[in-house]
Amino acid sequence: MVSFLLEVGTEELPATFVETAIQQWQQKISVSLKEQFLTFESVHVWGTPRRLAVLIEGLPSHQPDREEEIKGPPASTAFKDGKPTPAAEGFIKKQGVTLEDLEIRPTSKGDFVFVLKKIPGRLTADILAKLTLEWISKLEGKRFMRWGDGDLKFPRPIRWLITLLDDQILPVTLVSGSEEIKSDRISQGHRVLHPEPITISEAKTYAESIRKGFIEVDPQERIQTIQKEVKIAANSVGGQAEITEDLLAEVVNLVEWPTAVVGTFDQEFLNLPAEVIKTVMVTHQRYFPVLTTETQNSLLLKPYFITISNGDPAKSDLIAAGNERVIRARLADGQFFYKSDLKTPLESYLPALEAVTFQENLGSVRDKVNRIGKIANWIADQLNVNESDRNLIQRAALLCKADLVTQMVYEFPELQGVMGEKYAREGGEPEAVATAIFEHYLPRSATDNLPQTLVGRVVGLADKLDTLVSIFGLGMLPTGSSDPFALRRAANAVINIIWSADLSLNLYQLLKQISADFVNTFPNAMLGLTHQLDDFFLQRIRTLLQDEKAIDYDLVNAVLGDNDLEYKERALQDLLDVRDRALFLQTIRNDGTLDQIYETVNRSTRLAKHGDLGTLELQPDKKVKPDLFQKSSEQEFYQALVQLVPKTQASQTTRNYRQLVEALAEITPKVSSFFDGSESVLVMDDDPNIQRNRLNLLGLLRNHARVLADFGAIVKS
């Protein structure tokens, strides 16, 4: 068994690429080895800003010999009068076999020529030499570049290449135009701490050898070092570090030998909102903030920051001084912007929104604000919001985008909404308005919080619905992975806000209302706008039920239907109901209750398709004629349906579907007698009137069950 090392040395790589490249190699390398019939004990993929490396251990020295069955031409084409034709001779030559090796076998498409070909295993070294170039060239990412006069693309120029099979160099040449990089065993150490080259004597000792050159190639080891050093550094100034996953994931791929360095800034800057200071530190400078350790003030910042240096630890004071100069300038800018912005009330920025384009065909952000206010009013109508809250909603809708033209948000776009809330509060706006200005942007990511106030929810829904209808109205629908306006995230947010707050909103009506208003304003809007939006939201509901609510796919199909207009409209008219029905179906599947009614309801549903009873009819006395009954089972079935009506109606009103399921369970024995036993009937009777009467009985049962779900879509457990 042998070990193989590949190291690709580069100029400093973008941190995000290092992370994605490691993930890609972890997936692709194992697959490509298996495709080449090569077993292995382990695959370790590592990366730093200047290198990507993989160590594969436990490889065989060559592929195993194997046999492969190869299908050739039809026998009728391969042989004529018992003699091989040019088709057979060509197949023999291509496969490198003899005429005697051919075998004729029957298949579903007739007799074909086959050959069992023995393939000797190739040397692992030869396979790896080819795979190495594929692994490098097939990495994907943003902003790849060419360098020199070659066509080879990579995020940064490749400067060296190591390919070792145990202790031997595996000859590999990377060609890019006139430049050639031949593999060797020479790596590079830390630029500052070990500028001398490093010789890797053996593949399996790579990590240990390169660590002597102050290179920690394993990102997980660097993460642990960073976390440990940052905590120690924060303790040294009497605080605790705020270590976020995103910042840690970025910083770990900016350094090869991490060292925590403590810096400080002037106390006066603590008068700035904490969000401004953190944005400067985290987003712009990649520094870790330091918080006070006092329990009652656990969110207060201390005038310190921690940076992770890739330089000489002995020069930490010098590094800290340089970082302090940078952050002092950035915070001074922030302080100036903050004071300048506060000189005028938030409302005074509204005229400037007219000069900011939302989308070239949709007018300005001020136009969008007007639409948000109108939509927010329609939402308030549906929710029966009182006059006081309506005024707060309209005020928040008016001011929700005003901070976009402040100096602070212009410089730090990440603070949109955050600064609006601060400025509104400082300007004397009601607390509900200030909070809503921030909340209407929520959620900003899949893991972000949802708005918690009525005003924030209504304005947030209005903003997102305006974006969805407007962008859809221009025909700019998301396709594949392309979603530049984050419309999927916006639709998910609309649904989740409604679900989280149990808002009784008729989204179906709301989309029609907003779409109609959009078409009146923009006559060239896409045809079928409402239909497109309905389908888009239904798909998002389907995805959220399966992915976030963990509902089985068939149960989701059962509550949403398949091209079922009734279920489509019902789902959008009452998102709370579709959620509750799906959750309830999953519950009764898990506890076994669904099995008790499944067979009876499903059988009735299948047969009811042969009838013409509408799916909304529930009253037996309107569609069933007792004088046509021939068996007692029909009368009992009918009486059970009569008794079922008030229970179904109660379930519809209260969304207590347990009551409906229990009633369906009670009716099951009577339906079973209708189908089987001494009093059973032939549903498809020769008499069309009797047949329709019996199909209507089954159709009514189906309809009662449809109040919960389409049982025909449910797969038997």
Secondary structure as GFF3:
##gff-version 3
##sequence-region A 1 717
A	DSSP	beta_strand	2	10	.	.	.	ID=ss1
A	DSSP	alpha_helix	15	35	.	.	.	ID=ss2
A	DSSP	beta_strand	42	48	.	.	.	ID=ss3
A	DSSP	beta_strand	51	59	.	.	.	ID=ss4
A	DSSP	beta_strand	66	74	.	.	.	ID=ss5
A	DSSP	alpha_helix	75	78	.	.	.	ID=ss6
A	DSSP	beta_strand	79	80	.	.	.	ID=ss7
A	DSSP	beta_strand	83	84	.	.	.	ID=ss8
A	DSSP	alpha_helix	86	95	.	.	.	ID=ss9
A	DSSP	three_ten_helix	99	101	.	.	.	ID=ss10
A	DSSP	beta_strand	102	107	.	.	.	ID=ss11
A	DSSP	beta_strand	110	119	.	.	.	ID=ss12
A	DSSP	alpha_helix	124	137	.	.	.	ID=ss13
A	DSSP	beta_strand	145	146	.	.	.	ID=ss14
A	DSSP	beta_strand	153	154	.	.	.	ID=ss15
A	DSSP	beta_strand	158	165	.	.	.	ID=ss16
A	DSSP	beta_strand	168	169	.	.	.	ID=ss17
A	DSSP	beta_strand	173	176	.	.	.	ID=ss18
A	DSSP	beta_strand	179	182	.	.	.	ID=ss19
A	DSSP	beta_strand	186	188	.	.	.	ID=ss20
A	DSSP	beta_strand	197	199	.	.	.	ID=ss21
A	DSSP	three_ten_helix	203	205	.	.	.	ID=ss22
A	DSSP	alpha_helix	206	211	.	.	.	ID=ss23
A	DSSP	alpha_helix	219	236	.	.	.	ID=ss24
A	DSSP	beta_strand	239	241	.	.	.	ID=ss25
A	DSSP	alpha_helix	245	251	.	.	.	ID=ss26
A	DSSP	beta_strand	259	264	.	.	.	ID=ss27
A	DSSP	three_ten_helix	267	271	.	.	.	ID=ss28
A	DSSP	alpha_helix	274	278	.	.	.	ID=ss29
A	DSSP	pi_helix	279	284	.	.	.	ID=ss30
A	DSSP	alpha_helix	285	285	.	.	.	ID=ss31
A	DSSP	beta_strand	288	292	.	.	.	ID=ss32
A	DSSP	three_ten_helix	295	297	.	.	.	ID=ss33
A	DSSP	beta_strand	301	309	.	.	.	ID=ss34
A	DSSP	three_ten_helix	313	315	.	.	.	ID=ss35
A	DSSP	alpha_helix	316	341	.	.	.	ID=ss36
A	DSSP	three_ten_helix	346	355	.	.	.	ID=ss37
A	DSSP	beta_strand	357	359	.	.	.	ID=ss38
A	DSSP	beta_strand	363	364	.	.	.	ID=ss39
A	DSSP	alpha_helix	365	383	.	.	.	ID=ss40
A	DSSP	alpha_helix	387	399	.	.	.	ID=ss41
A	DSSP	three_ten_helix	402	405	.	.	.	ID=ss42
A	DSSP	alpha_helix	407	411	.	.	.	ID=ss43
A	DSSP	three_ten_helix	413	415	.	.	.	ID=ss44
A	DSSP	alpha_helix	418	426	.	.	.	ID=ss45
A	DSSP	alpha_helix	431	439	.	.	.	ID=ss46
A	DSSP	alpha_helix	454	473	.	.	.	ID=ss47
A	DSSP	alpha_helix	487	501	.	.	.	ID=ss48
A	DSSP	alpha_helix	507	521	.	.	.	ID=ss49
A	DSSP	alpha_helix	529	547	.	.	.	ID=ss50
A	DSSP	alpha_helix	553	560	.	.	.	ID=ss51
A	DSSP	alpha_helix	565	573	.	.	.	ID=ss52
A	DSSP	alpha_helix	575	590	.	.	.	ID=ss53
A	DSSP	alpha_helix	593	608	.	.	.	ID=ss54
A	DSSP	alpha_helix	620	623	.	.	.	ID=ss55
A	DSSP	three_ten_helix	626	628	.	.	.	ID=ss56
A	DSSP	alpha_helix	632	654	.	.	.	ID=ss57
A	DSSP	alpha_helix	657	675	.	.	.	ID=ss58
A	DSSP	alpha_helix	688	706	.	.	.	ID=ss59
A	DSSP	three_ten_helix	711	713	.	.	.	ID=ss60
###
